[in-house]
Amino acid sequence: MPMTPDELAEMQTLIVAARKKPINFGICIGKKPDSMVIYLHRKKSPTMLGKTAKKAGDTAKVAIGTVIVKGKNLMLSIEGDVPSGLAKKARIFFKTQKMAMKVVVLDASGNVLESDGDDEEEETGGGKPPAPSHSSGEEKGGEDKPSPEAIAWKKVFDELDAAAKNYANSSADKASQVGKAWAAALGAAQKGNFKAALDVAKKIKPLLDTASKGTESKDPEGAESKEAKKWAAAHPGMAKMYEQVMAGKPDNRSQLAAAWAMAVEKAEANDHGTALKIIAKLKEAFDKLLALGDQAPSETDVIPDNVVPFQRASVLWRQTREKMLTAMTKLEDAIIAECKDDAELAPLADEARDLTKRLRVFDTALIDQLDAITNSAKGPDRDALKKQASGQIKTYATALNEPFFKDVDTNNGFVNVSIAATAREALVAIAKTLQ
């Protein structure tokens, strides 16, 4: 089955990216040149891509490995067997997509096994398309003189290429659309249709300019300068108010503690805008509670001191468990989608439905222990609770050393997730709090 227009656009984008570093691929050679299937991905393993390509293709001839582009030479480094005639068939396929390149097939040691296409006399490098001597449908102004459109495109390419690729690789809402649009522009330029390429660039430039301004507004540390200054000015006073309010043991102290911990966490992550919004709401609550005036607690009722780190640790573990569950569900969905329609792989899809059960060991015991520490005074009782919490962390750490959790993040063969890494990072931070 031929690749869809969206798949071909994504392939072009990743072929451009392969000029900078190797990209994983899986290829299924088609019965006809235009039915070849080539899937590329920055993170998915070649093995997984090969399975996907075979499933979508119309033959059993599959090759996997990594690809890198040097000038007009597309270098395929193959893992395992090499289907006969791969270089020629791949070159013909790329030619049908108006991507004229020489295809070189290499083994795992870098030895050339096959090559097909014209040798390139001079490598263009850097991912920049060569500037043809004239634009599509226009006469040359001289033997080697580029057209005005070609000159304009070179200027636009130099200005936008890095920004477009960075945006396409970001988490922005329109990242995918920008990536596909820029790939289309590059493809048009390679065909000599500079007018079409310039039209596309004109459409996405405002979006790239806005993103660039957002980046430039940040200071060297990456925080938004104005909001960072506002946080720095507001934090000391709010911290003092927080301690005064919590000393009064309000009924909603757990909610206030969680909100305060979240504000501090957002600020530490350079998300000062969100942190400021949180403390703005907290201040209203603090003002109302402090307005109660002389209802100060007695010495025996004063909240135990230095409990904020433990409150933050409790919030952190709550958030960590939610993140782990979300990531595990993502893995389940990926495995089921990949295997459910394959008779041989269907059992994997059935097993995947129970993967979230693996997270049962990471229970709420640590949250209960941290909350108990929050309510305890300094001394033997708190020390005993801290020891219990440290023991619980060791239990979680032991579970993370099991083979499943050693491989689940990046070696599961389906999709990269952050389950074990998220847990380990949180547990290290909580363990430091308990020291």
N, C-alpha and C positions, 0 to 999 in steps of 0.2 A: 504494500500500500504506500503510495507516494506521501512524502511529508507534507503537513499542512502549511499554509502561508505563515502562520505564527511560529511554527517550529523552524521553518527556513529562516525567518527573521532573527530568531534567537540564535540559530546556528551562526549566522553572519556576524552577530554581535560578539559571540565567543571566539570566532576565528580571528576577529580583530584583537580581542584580549589576548589571544595566543601569541601575539607578537611580543608581549612583555614577559610572559611566563608560560610554562607548559599547562595544558588543560586536559583533563581526563576525557576519554571518548569511548564509545562503543559503536561499531559499524556493522550493518548487515548488508552484504552485497545483494543488489536486486537482480531480478531476471532481465530487467531493462535498465539502462543508465539512470533514468529519472525515477526509478523505484528504489534506488539505494536509500538506506536510512542511516543517518549519522546523528547521534546524540552526544552532546558535549555538556560538561558540568564542572564547576570549580571544586565541588566538594564530594559529589557522589563518586563511588569507586568505579573503576573501569569494568569490573565484573558485573556490577549492578547495571551499568549503562549497556553492557553487551547483552544482558538478559532482556532489557527493555527494547533494544534495537531488534533482537531476534523475534520478539513477540510482535513487533510492528512490521517487520519485513516479510518478504515472500520467498526467502530461501533460508537454508541452515548455515550459510557461509558467513561467519562472524569473526571480527577482529576487535581486540581491545587494547588499550594502552594510553599513551599521552601524545598530544600534538603540540608542536610549536611552529610558528611561522617566521621565516627569515627572508625578508625581501619578498620575492615571488615563489619561494620554495616552501612548500608545506611538508613538514617532517613528521612522519608517523612512527613513533617508537612502539613496537608491538610487544605485548606480553603473550607468550605462548605461540600457537600455530598461526601461520600467515596464509590466508586464502590465496590461491593462485591468481595472478593478474590484478591484485589489489591496487597497485599504483596506477595502472592504466584506467581501470574502471572508476577509481576515485577522481582521477583527473577529468574524465569525461563527465562525471556527475557535476563537478564544480563548474565545468564549462557550461553546462546547461543552466546553471544559476548565475551566468555571467561573471564568474570568478575564475579568471584564467591563471592557473598556478601550476608549477611543476610539483608533482607528488613524489616524495622520496620515502621509501619504507625501510626502517631500520630495525635490527634485532635489539635485544636487551643490552647488548654490549656496545651498541652504536655502529655496528657494521651495516653497510648498505646492502639490502636484499633485493630491492627493486627500485627503479626510478622511471618516471615517464613524464615527458614534457620538454620544452626548450630550456636549456641552461640559461640562467640569468647572467648577463654580463656585468651588471652593477646592482648591488643590493640597495633597495630604497631605504630599508631600516626604519625603526621608530614608528611603524604603523602608518606612515604618511603615504597616501596614494601618489603615484607618479603623475606629474602634470603633463597631459597630452598637449600636443602642439596647437590644437585648436578645439573649440567646443563643438558639440554635436550639431551638424547641419550648417556649419559656417566655414567659409574659406579660410585658409591659412593667411596670416599676415606676413609670413616668411617661413623658411624651411623649418626653423626650430623656435619660432616665436609663439609663445602661448597666447591664447585669446584673452580678452578682458575678463570673461567669466572664469577662466582657469586661474588667472591672477587673483581675482576676488575670492575664489574658493580657497586657494592656498592661504590667504590671509585669515579667512574665517576658520579654516581647519586649525591653524596654529593657535587661534584665539579660543576656540571652543572644545577642541578634542578632549583635553584632560578634564575639563569641567563636565562635559557630557558623560564621559565614562565614570567619573566619580559619582555623579548624580544617579546614573543607571545602577551602580553598585550600592547605593544607599538604601535606607529604609523609607524613603519618601513615598507618598501615595502614588505619584506618577512616575516612579523610577522605571518600571517596566516599559511604559509607553515611550519614555524618553530614550531608553536603550534601543528599542525597536526603530524609533524614528531616526536616531543617529546612524544606526546600521544601514537603514534605507538610504540615508544621505551619502554614506560612504560608498554604497553599492552604485548609486547613480553617478557619483564622481568617477569611479573606476570605469564606468561605461562611457565617460566623456560628457555626460549630461549634467553639466555644472549648474545650469539654471534650476533644475529640479533639486539638486543638492543644496543650493543657496536658499531656495524656498523653504525647505525643511528646516534649515538652520535658523532662518528668520522666525519661524514659528516657535522654536524651543528656546531661543535666546533669552526672551524675557524671564522665563522660568529659571534658567541657569543664572541670570543676573541677580534675581531675587535670592536664590540660594547662596550665591557668592557674597551678597551684602550681609546675609545672616551670619555667614562665617566671619566676615571681616569685622563685625560688630563685637566679636569676642576678644578678650584679652589673651596674652600668651598662654595662660593656664587653661584656656578654653571656656572660661565662665563668661557670661554676658556681663560686661563691665558695669553698666548702670545697676542691674539687679544684684550683682555681686556686692557692690558698695552698699546698697540698701540693706542687704542681709547682714553685712559686717556691722553696720550701724545699729540694726534692730536686735541682733542676736543677744548681746549682753543683757540688755534690759528685759527681753523676753525670758531669758534663762532665769533671771532673778525672780520675775513674776511667777514663772513655773514652779520654782522651789517654794515660794510663799504659798501658792495655791495648793500644792500637793501636801504641804505641811498641815493644811486644814482637813485632810482626809475627805475630800468631797465624794459624794456617792458615785459620780461618774469618773473617778480617778483613773480607772483602767483605760477608758476611751481617750481621756486627755493625754495619758502617758503614751498611748499608741500614736496619737496625732502628733505629739511633740517629737517622738522618735522618728516618725516619717518625715517631718520637716527637716530635722537634722540630717537624716540620711539623704534626702534630695539635695540639700545644700552641699554635702560632701561629694555628691556625684555631679556637682556643677549645674544642677537644675534649680537655680536660685529663684526662677519665676514661680515654680510650683511651691517651693519652700515658703516664699513670701505670701502666697495665697493661703497656705495652711495656717501660718502664724497670724494672719489678719483675722481669721475666724476664731483662732484660739484667744486672741486678745479680747475679743468681745466676751467670751466665756470667762476669762480671767478677771476682767473688770467687774463682772457681776458677782463673782465669788468673793473677790476682795472687798467689794462694797458692803459685805456682811459685817465688816469692821471688827469689833472687839470680841468676836466669837473665836478667840484664839485658843488653840488646844493646850491642855496642860502638858507638863514635861513628860508625863507617862503616856500621853496620847500622840506625841509628836511622831510624825512618820519617820521610819528608819532612814538615816542619812546615806548618801551615795548609792541610791538604788536606780538611778537613771540608766546606767550601763546595762543592768539586768533587765530593765523594762525594754530597752532597745533590742537586747538579745532575744527576748521572748517574741517581739514583733518580727525580728529577722527570721526566726525558725518557722513562724507561721507562714511568712511570705515564701520561704524556701520550699516548704512542703507543697504549696500551691503551684509554684513554678515547676517542681519535679513532676507533679501530676499532669500539668498541661503538656510538658515535653514528652512524657510517656504516652499520653493519648495521641500526640502527633506521630510518634513512632508506630503505635498500633495501627493508625489510619494508613500510614505509608505501606506497611507490610500487607495489610488487607487489600489495599488498592492494587498492589503489585502482584499478589499471588492468588487472589480469589478466583480468577478465571482460568488459571493454569492447573490442569489436573494433577500434575506432579507437585506443584507448590501449594495446592489448596490446604494441606494439613498445616502449613506454616500460618496461613490466614486464620485457621481455627485456633491455633495456639496463641496467636497475637492478641486475641480478645481477652486473655487473662493476664496480660503483662502488667497492668496496673496493680495486680495483687502483689507484685514484687515489692511495692512500696509500703506494704503494711508494717514492715519492721521500723520504718521511720515514723513513729507514732507521735502522740501529743505529750508523752511522758516528760520530755525535756521542757515543754512549755509550762506544765504544771510545776515542775521543780524551780524554774526561773521565776515564776509568779510567787512561789512560796518564799524564795530568797528576797523578793521585793518587799514582802510583808514581815520580814524578820529583822531584828536588830543586830548590830555588829556583835560578834562574840561566838561562843561555841555552837549555838543553834544555827547561825548562818553558815559557819564553816562546815558543819555536818551536811547541810543542804547543798553547798557548793561541791562537796565531795561526791554526793549522790549524782548531781548533774554531770560532773566530770566522768563518772562511771557510765552514765547514759550515753555520753558522747563516744566513749570507747566502744560501746555496743554498736552504735551506728557506724563507726569507723571500721569495725570488724566486718560488718555487712558489706561495706563499700569495697572491701578487699576480695570479695567473692568474684569468680571469673565473669559472671554476668555483668556486674557493675564496672569491671575493668574494661569491658569491650562495648558497653551499651552506647556510649556517646559518639564515638567516631568509627568504630569497627563493627557496627551492626549490619552493614551491607545494604542498607536501604536509605537512611536519611541521617544526617548529622544532627544530634540533639545535645543538650546540656543538662543531664540528669545527675550523674555522679559528680561532675565538676561543680555544679551548683551546690550540692550538699557538702562537698569537701570544703569549698570556700567558706560557707556559712559556719561550719563546725569549727574551722580554724579560728575564725573571728570570735565565736562564742567561747571557745576554750581559753583564749587570751583574756576575755572578760572575767573568767572564773579564777584566774591566777592571783 
